[in-house]
């Protein structure tokens, strides 16, 4: 297949081309911060990551290492023990279960697009409004923030969905993810080859394990290096490619509090839950500032819930500047556009002030919640056409 291909067609797709790419082996020498590899997946320990975060030069090197892993390497890495305080995971799990129960009782729970698993769509906003204190404890995590910046840069847009797979829950079919992974084959073919390849850089997929996940519980199956196969959004729909996935996929167990991050173009799919326990994960799907998230988030409501917590913790010194900043990034919109440039002009620069910048200004100047919300509502009105 020529690199000059303008549009992918079925005739250009060959499973042997994928096989050549996926025959690579992951060398630990290429990932100096890693603790090891397993089935071509790079494994990190949270203690080593935290150590790197204490030094700007090491942090930059680790961030670049994660970028290489996702872009040119196996396309997937795991951070073991990313939540050293497992009570944060346990309390959040309890909150998710209560939200699931409430949605079932109200008839609003709609399951999930791969079967009858229990889902919490928009778990980000729902968890924030349910318990803002717990939300801060959960999303101030520096490992999560560093992974997002490594793949997407600043001003990323956090979304999340809980998936709870019951015993006997069946496996997902192998797939790629949002954006093009959620489109029909006919629609995909209308996107030029370069757009299909570039789309994977607009999203980061991740999962936070809310319980131990032994192999029999069906943790996610991955095909390392498959994100490098450019026509993969079309190919994964074809039976030879799904057979190749089934024969060569990798699967490793996860522990409660682990995080896994992977390119949305990586061939993957959750396995069968053959255990006697639920398998719950919070699936984080983070979008570039330049892309469109899959879910609509009411970030104004989230800021209203979280700001008093952040302000109190900032004033009493119980949250670091990094933790505060990472929480704000997961909560507020950090990008200036789109906006109405007549009423929201970029005074003093090329970009108007963002909601996230306004929240930081409020925190630094100890605004009241009422003052911040009045400014944000005025800001939102200025952006309307």
Secondary structure, 3 states (H helix, E strand, C coil): CCCCCCCCCHHHCCHHHHHHHHCCCCCHHHCCCCCEEECCEEEEEHHHHHHHHCCHHHHHHHHHHHHHHHHCCCCEEEEECCCCCHHHHHHHHHHHHHHHHHHHHHCCCCCECCECCEEECCHHHHHHHHCHHHHHHHHCCHHHHHHHHHHHCCCCEEEEEEEEECCCCCCCCCECCCCHHHCCHHHHCCCCHHHHHHHHHHEEEEEEECCCECHHHCCCEECCCHHHCCCHHHHCCCHHHHHHHHHHCECCCECCCCEEEEECCCCEECCCCCCCCCEEEEEEEEECCCCCCCCCCCHHHHHHHHHHHHHHHHHHCCCCHHHHHHHHHHHCCCCCCCCCCCCCCCCCCCCCCCHHHHHHHHHHHCCCHHHHHHHHHHHHHHCCC
